[in-house]
Structures are given as structure tokens and as C-alpha cells.
Amino acid sequence: HARWQPLIRKAIALNPRSGTARFARAMWSDDTDREREADFQLGLALDPSNGRGITAYAEFLISNGRDEEGRPMLQRALWIDPLSPRARFRSVTVEMDRLGAVGLEQGMLKVLEVDPNYQPALQRYAKYRWIHHGLLAESIQIIEQAIAIDPQNPSARHTAMAMYLDLGDEAAARDVAAGSPVSERSSQLLLALYRGDWRRAGTEAYLPSAWTFGTFESWGAPEALHDYALRTREIDRAVQFLEREYSLQ
């Protein structure tokens, strides 16, 4: 972000009515949400057929809990560019609760029909084939394809690490996780569980690195906290942590 900020500022200075530049600043700046939304709205007014910018605006709205505003924005982006894999991908993930497991998997497959190398959809599709069907060999083949497309992306490596442990191949799990600093750090909890080291696993479960990829992919963290709490009798600490992490009332 810091590297390209001067270019974005220069673009806006050269042409204050460039919708593309306004969208770029909204997408990549570290401004407040209010300032970013002002840029998104100005970008939309100046460049109403910018599908990439409109998709980013939809993502911004959804990430701020404004799904009902984000959905029609995604539909607008798809009307402009029906073959945008990113817009298609987001239109599936925003309907997660309605689609359910089967619908999510089918939705990701449709994204991959448009772009077989769209890495986020490959990562999700591999995960669903693994979790929903237990198809380890197929899932690993798909996730390795995702890693080959974007080797520095830690998300696919984190997913692959869990798959290899499920397969019983600890060496492969360590090797794939080591491909990025983030995935190497996030893998420590599951590796400790795999070795039966409940104390190390419990310690890791209290660290932010165990939750890097959200509650949906914090595999082993609740179990590690459970075991650690029962053995150390630090029950209240575990309860309070889980209440906070899962937004339990």
C-alpha cells in the first residue's frame, strides 16, 4: 500500500475526475471507512461501468456488515462484466448462509468454469471436497494447483497443511506450511495436536496466529483450548476467550 500511494495521489492530482483513480484510492488506502466510502461513491459517479471498482465497493460494504447494500452492488458488477471471477466468487460467499454446503461447493465450481485458475475459488473448492466428502487425494491435487498459481498466498498453504496432516504425512504438512511466514506460524497449533503435545497446542490456541484465517479455518483451536483448560483447570480463562472469539452472548 505504502509503495503505490504516491502514484495514486499523483493520478488524482493530474485528473481529479478520474473514477479509476478514486476507486484505486478507496481500494488501497489506509484511510478511514468514511473516507474510503466517499472515494468509492465518487468513483462510482465518475466511472459507473468500472466493474472491478464496483466489485471492490461491494466487498467493502459486505466486510462492514452491510450485506443488503453489497448484494445489489455485486449484481451491478456482474451485469457489467458477467465473466468476472471475482464478482462471481463474492456473489457466492455473501450467500453462504442461504446456499448451505452443497450450494457453496456448486457455486465455487461455477466460478472455476469461468476461470479454472482463480485461486480463491480453488482454495475453497479443495476445502469443500476435503471436508464434505473426505476426498483427500483429489483435494490435495486441487490445493496444490492453488499454491502453484499463487505460491506466496498463506491461505492455501494453511489449508494444505491441515489436509496433509489428515493424510498422516507430517513431513509434507511442515514443508507446505514453511512456504510462507504466515502459514508456517499458523501451522504450529495443528502440528502440536498431531504430536499429542496438549500444552504447546493450548498455548498456541490463545495466540492470534491460531486464528489468522478466521473461525472457519482455526482447525483444532477449540479442541486445544478444551484440553488445555481441563488439564490446567483454567476453565474460566478458556470460557472467556471462546466467548470473545466466537462473539457468544
N, C-alpha and C positions, 0 to 999 in steps of 0.2 A: 504493500500500500504506500509506504513512505517513498519508495523509489519513483513511482509514477505520479505522485501528487503534483509536482511542479508542471508536468506536461498537461495534466487535466486543467490546472489553473490557467496555463497559457492558452489552451484551446478556448476556454470560456472568455478570456480577455480578448482574444482575436475575434471571436464571434459569440457574443452573449446570447444570441438567439439560436444557438446550436442545440437542438434537442438531444443529439447523440452525446454531446459533452456533458449536458446536465444529467442524463441517465448515468454516464460514466462516474460522475462525482457522487451521485446518490448510491451507486453500487459499491464503490471502492473507498469512500472516505470514512474517516473515524468521527464524523460529525454526530450530533445528537439525532435521535429518531425524528424529532420535529424538523430539523434542518434537512435531513435526508428525504423526508416525505415531501417537503417543499420542492426539492430538486426533482423528485420523481414526478410530481404533478406538473411542474413546468416542462419537463422533458416530454411528458405525455401531450401537453398542449402544443408544443412546438413540433413534435415528431410523432403524430398519432399512429403511424404504421410501423413503429420500431418494435418488432416482435420480441427481440432479446431484452430490450429495456422494459417492456410491459411484463414479460415473464419475471424479471427481477423485481418489479414493483409488486407483483402478486406474491412472490416469495417473501418480500419484506412484510407485507400485510399478514400473511399466514404465520410468519415467525413471531409476530406481535399479537397473536391470538385473535386476529380479525379475519377468520376463515370466510365468513359470509361476504366480505368485500373482496377477498382474494380469489374466490372461485370464479366470479364473472370476469375478473381481470385475466385469469388463465384462459377462459373461453375466448376472450377477445384476442389473446396472443395466438391461440390455435386457429382462429378464423383468419388471422393474418398469415400465419405460417403453419399449415396443418402437419407438416413433416418435421416440426421442431421436436427432437427427442427430449430436450429439457422441459419444455412446456407439457408434453405428454407425461413425462415422469412425474412432474409436480401434480398434474391433474389426478394421477393415481394415488400418490401418497396423501394428498389432502382428503381423500375419500376413504381412508384406511378403516375407520370405524364402520362405515356402511358396507364396504366391499367384503370385509372378512378375509380369512386366509386364502380361500380359493380365488376370490376376486383380485386380491393383491398379486398373486402369482400370475394369473392370466393377464393382468394389466401390465406387469413387467415384461411378459413375453411379447405383448403387442408393441411396447416401446422398442424392444430388440428387433422386431420385424422391420421397424423403420430404420434403426441404426444398430447393427449387430455388435458394434464396438463401443456403445455408450456405457462407460464404466460404472456409473452409479446403478444402472439397471442390472448390469451383470452381477454386481456385488449382492444386490437384493435377491435376484433370481437364484443365485447359487445358495444363498442362505435359506431360501424357502424350500429348495429341493432337498437340502440337508435336514432342516428342522421338521418340515411337514411330511417328508417321505423317507428319510433315512438313507437317501441315495448318495453315499459318501464319495464313491469314485466319480460319479457324474458331477457332483457339487464341487469337488476339488479341481476337476478339469475346468469348470466354468470360472471358479475364483482365481485360478492361475492365469486364465486368459485376462481377467480384470487387472491382475497385478502386472502382467506384461504390457498392457496398454498404458498404465499409469504407475510405474514402479515406486514412486515416492509417496503415493497415497497410503496413509497408515490404516485406513478403514478396511480395505480389502485384506491387508496383511493380518490385521487383528482377527478378522473372520476366518481366514485360512488357518491361523494358529489354532483356533478352537476346533476346527474340523480335523486337523492332523492329530490333535490330542484324542479326539473321539475315535480316530482310526487306530490309536495306540502307537503313533510314531512321534515320540517326544523330540527326537533329533530334528525331524522335518519341521515341527512346530517352532522350535527355537530358531532354526535357520530362517524361516519365512518371517518371523517376528522381528528378527535382527535387521531386516532390510530398511527400517526407518526408526529414528529415535523414539517417536511416539508409540508405535506398535511394540517396540521392544520393552518399553516401560509398562504399557498396559497389559502385557502378557504375563507379568510376574505373578499375579494372583492365581490364574488358572494353572500355571506351571507348579506353583506351591501346592495347590489342591491335588494335582496329578501325582505329586510325590508323597502326598499324605502329610504334609507339613502344615498342620492346622494353625499353629501360632503365626507362622510367616503369612499364611493366607489371610488370617484375620487382621493382622497388622496392615496388609496391603489393602484390604477391603475398606478401611477407614480413610484411605488416601484418594485424592481427586483422580489420580491416574486410573484407578479401577473403574471409574465412571466416565471416562473420556468420551465414549461413544453412546452415552445416554443409558437410560434404564433398560432399553430393549436389548442392548448388547453388553450389559455388565454381567456376563455369564459367570456364575459361581460366587458373585459378591454376597447376595443374601444368605446363601448356604454357609459361606465362610464366616459371616457375622454371627449366624446362628450357632455354629460350632464353637467359635471363639467365646461367645457370651456364656454358653453352658459350661465350658471348661474353666473359665476365669471367674465366673459368677458376676460379670459386669453386665447384668441384664438391662439395667436402666439406660446405660450408655448405648447399647445396641438398639433398644426400642426408640430412643430419641433420635438416633441417627437415621433409622429407617423411616420414621415418621417424617423427618425433614426431607430425606432424599426422594420419597415417593409422594410427598405432599398429602400425607394422610391426616385426616381431621380427627 
